[in-house]
């Protein structure tokens, strides 16, 4: 590591809020590992950033997706890849159609929900006995839209290390925690902690969680499978995200931390910096 003279003046402080009328900047890094215990990859992930200049404006849109396949070798990897391919094939043309004049927030939410329904249909039709989680984040300038099913996660992390998990795990154990029947500590050790009651490929009770929020200040998004969040302590994850290293190095380091903790599952992570 190189040192700099006059370090206190070598870089500008990170802004606490977005400047009015200034376009946001998006950077993203994607990293994956098969882990230490598996011999094949059932996760899939996708990171796409679109940029268009028009009417003296520059608009940036990012679509980031993580899917964790289930159902054993072939079924799991097919389910996760088909889910993301189907979602992207529907959403990307729709987004491109509206880059100049974006629809209302409620309409964008409906597009995301429709994309998830199409992914569900594709998995049911093409992958017999397979299933997948699916978590998607769509960043349109300073608005974040998200949709989710399963137990992959979407985190919002501020430059001040404030953390918010925007998704809720659709697992039997999380439901027991929500009902107050077990503690969060008990959930970590529960033998059924990986059993999901909602995922792509399940015919009963399929429902998509979705929402949107304005992004008031710069920071990070992290999408990841449970091969990361279920293995590495949250404070260690946040320390890496805010480490200041190049974004791709941070994403790879998160995979390394999961492998150092035993790597019991496939690992997928997407880091997005919104500045």
C-alpha positions in Angstrom: 0.0 0.0 0.0 1.4 3.4 -1.0 1.3 6.3 1.5 0.5 9.8 0.5 1.9 13.0 2.0 -0.6 15.4 3.4 -3.1 12.6 3.8 -5.8 14.7 5.3 -6.0 16.7 2.1 -5.5 13.9 -0.4 -9.2 13.1 -0.9 -12.5 14.8 -0.6 -14.9 13.7 2.2 -17.7 11.5 1.2 -20.9 13.5 0.7 -23.7 13.0 3.3 -26.5 13.6 0.7 -26.9 13.8 -3.0 -26.4 17.2 -4.6 -29.6 18.7 -6.2 -30.1 18.0 -9.9 -26.8 16.0 -10.1 -27.1 12.6 -11.8 -26.0 9.6 -9.7 -23.1 7.4 -10.5 -23.4 3.6 -10.4 -20.5 1.2 -10.0 -21.0 -2.6 -9.5 -18.9 -5.7 -8.8 -20.1 -9.3 -8.9 -18.2 -12.2 -7.3 -19.0 -15.9 -6.9 -17.5 -19.0 -5.4 -18.6 -22.6 -5.4 -17.6 -22.8 -1.7 -15.7 -25.5 0.1 -18.4 -28.2 0.5 -20.1 -28.2 -2.9 -18.8 -29.5 -6.2 -21.0 -27.4 -8.5 -22.6 -24.0 -8.6 -26.3 -23.6 -8.2 -26.3 -19.8 -7.7 -26.7 -17.4 -10.5 -26.3 -13.6 -10.6 -26.6 -10.7 -13.0 -25.4 -7.1 -12.9 -26.4 -4.6 -15.7 -25.9 -0.9 -15.8 -27.6 1.2 -18.5 -26.6 4.8 -19.3 -28.3 7.1 -21.8 -27.7 10.8 -22.6 -30.6 12.8 -23.8 -32.1 16.3 -23.5 -28.9 17.6 -21.9 -29.3 14.8 -19.2 -27.5 11.7 -18.4 -29.7 8.9 -16.9 -28.3 5.8 -15.3 -30.2 2.7 -14.5 -28.9 -0.5 -12.8 -30.5 -3.9 -12.6 -29.0 -6.4 -10.2 -30.2 -9.9 -9.5 -29.2 -12.9 -7.4 -30.8 -16.4 -7.4 -29.9 -19.4 -5.3 -31.1 -22.6 -7.0 -32.6 -25.6 -5.1 -33.4 -29.2 -6.1 -30.0 -30.8 -6.4 -27.4 -30.8 -9.2 -28.8 -29.7 -12.6 -32.2 -28.8 -11.2 -30.9 -26.1 -9.0 -28.5 -24.6 -11.4 -31.1 -24.6 -14.2 -33.8 -23.1 -12.0 -31.6 -20.1 -10.9 -30.2 -19.4 -14.4 -33.7 -19.7 -16.1 -35.1 -17.4 -13.4 -32.6 -14.6 -14.1 -32.7 -15.1 -17.9 -36.5 -14.8 -17.9 -36.5 -11.8 -15.6 -33.8 -10.0 -17.7 -35.5 -10.9 -21.0 -38.7 -9.2 -19.9 -37.4 -6.2 -17.9 -34.5 -4.9 -19.9 -36.5 -4.2 -23.1 -39.3 -2.6 -20.9 -36.7 -0.4 -19.2 -35.1 0.7 -22.5 -38.5 1.6 -23.8 -38.9 4.1 -21.0 -35.5 5.6 -20.5 -36.5 9.0 -21.7 -39.9 9.2 -20.0 -40.0 6.9 -17.0 -43.4 5.6 -15.8 -44.7 6.2 -12.3 -43.2 4.2 -9.4 -46.3 2.0 -9.1 -46.0 1.0 -12.8 -42.3 0.1 -12.3 -43.3 -2.0 -9.3 -45.8 -3.8 -11.5 -43.1 -4.5 -14.1 -40.9 -6.1 -11.5 -43.8 -8.2 -10.2 -44.7 -9.3 -13.7 -41.0 -10.3 -14.3 -41.1 -12.5 -11.2 -44.3 -14.1 -12.2 -42.8 -14.9 -15.6 -39.7 -16.4 -13.9 -42.0 -18.5 -11.7 -43.8 -19.8 -14.7 -40.6 -20.6 -16.6 -39.2 -22.6 -13.6 -42.4 -24.5 -13.2 -42.5 -25.4 -16.9 -38.8 -26.1 -17.6 -37.3 -27.4 -14.4 -39.2 -30.4 -12.9 -38.6 -30.5 -9.2 -36.3 -27.5 -9.2 -36.7 -24.2 -7.4 -34.8 -20.9 -6.7 -34.7 -17.8 -4.6 -34.8 -14.6 -6.6 -33.9 -11.1 -5.4 -33.7 -8.1 -7.7 -32.8 -4.5 -7.2 -33.6 -1.9 -9.9 -31.9 1.5 -9.4 -33.5 4.3 -11.4 -31.5 7.5 -10.7 -32.2 8.1 -7.0 -35.0 5.6 -6.6 -34.5 1.9 -5.6 -37.1 -0.6 -6.6 -36.8 -4.2 -5.3 -38.6 -7.5 -5.5 -37.9 -10.7 -3.6 -38.8 -14.3 -2.9 -36.8 -16.8 -0.9 -33.9 -16.1 1.5 -31.3 -14.3 -0.6 -31.0 -10.8 0.7 -30.8 -7.1 -0.3 -28.9 -4.8 2.1 -28.7 -1.0 2.0 -25.4 0.2 3.6 -24.6 3.9 4.2 -21.1 5.5 4.1 -21.6 5.8 7.8 -22.0 1.9 8.0 -25.7 2.2 8.9 -27.3 -1.1 7.7 -30.8 -2.0 6.7 -31.9 -5.3 5.3 -34.7 -4.6 2.8 -35.8 -8.2 2.3 -37.4 -10.6 4.7 -36.3 -14.3 4.6 -39.1 -16.6 3.5 -37.9 -19.4 5.7 -39.7 -21.5 8.2 -37.2 -20.5 10.9 -37.7 -16.8 10.2 -41.4 -17.3 10.5 -40.9 -18.9 14.0 -38.7 -15.9 14.9 -41.4 -13.5 13.8 -44.0 -15.4 15.8 -41.8 -15.1 18.9 -41.5 -18.9 19.2 -37.7 -19.0 19.0 -34.9 -16.4 19.3 -32.7 -15.2 16.5 -29.8 -17.0 18.2 -31.9 -20.2 18.2 -32.6 -19.7 14.5 -28.9 -19.7 13.6 -28.6 -23.3 14.9 -32.0 -24.6 13.9 -31.8 -27.8 11.9 -34.5 -26.5 9.4 -33.0 -23.0 8.9 -32.6 -23.7 5.1 -36.2 -24.7 4.6 -38.2 -22.1 2.6 -42.0 -21.7 2.6 -41.8 -19.4 -0.5 -39.6 -19.7 -3.6 -39.8 -19.9 -7.3 -40.9 -23.4 -8.3 -43.4 -23.8 -5.4 -47.0 -24.0 -6.5 -48.5 -23.2 -3.1 -48.6 -19.7 -1.7 -46.3 -18.1 -4.3 -46.2 -14.3 -3.7 -43.7 -11.6 -4.5 -42.5 -9.1 -1.9 -41.8 -5.7 -3.5 -41.3 -2.1 -2.7 -39.4 1.1 -3.5 -37.7 3.9 -1.7 -36.0 7.2 -2.5 -32.2 7.1 -2.0 -31.4 10.3 0.0 -27.7 9.8 0.4 -24.8 7.9 -1.3 -24.0 4.4 -0.2 -24.0 0.8 -1.2 -26.4 -2.0 -2.1 -25.4 -5.6 -1.5 -27.3 -8.5 -2.9 -26.1 -12.0 -1.8 -27.1 -15.6 -1.3 -27.2 -17.2 2.1 -23.8 -18.7 1.4 -22.5 -15.3 2.5 -24.9 -13.8 5.0 -25.6 -17.1 6.7 -21.9 -17.7 7.3 -20.1 -14.4 7.9 -20.9 -12.0 10.7 -22.7 -8.8 9.7 -20.1 -6.5 11.2 -17.3 -8.2 9.2 -19.3 -7.8 6.0 -19.9 -4.1 6.6 -16.2 -3.5 7.4 -15.3 -5.0 4.0 -18.0 -2.9 2.2 -16.7 0.3 3.7 -13.0 -0.6 3.4 -12.3 1.8 0.5 -10.7 -0.9 -1.6 -11.6 -1.2 -5.3 -15.2 -2.5 -5.5 -14.2 -5.8 -7.2 -11.7 -6.5 -4.5 -14.3 -6.0 -1.8 -16.7 -8.4 -3.5 -14.0 -11.0 -3.9 -12.9 -10.5 -0.3 -16.5 -11.2 0.9 -16.4 -14.6 -0.9 -13.0 -15.3 0.7 -14.4 -14.6 4.1 -17.3 -17.1 3.5 -14.8 -19.7 2.4 -12.5 -19.0 5.4 -15.6 -19.7 7.6 -16.0 -23.1 6.0 -17.7 -22.3 2.7 -20.6 -24.7 3.3 -22.6 -23.4 0.4 -22.3 -21.6 -2.9 -21.5 -17.9 -2.5 -22.8 -15.0 -4.7 -22.5 -11.3 -4.0 -23.1 -8.1 -5.9 -21.9 -4.8 -4.5 -23.2 -1.6 -5.9 -21.9 1.9 -5.0 -24.4 4.7 -5.6 -22.7 8.1 -5.4 
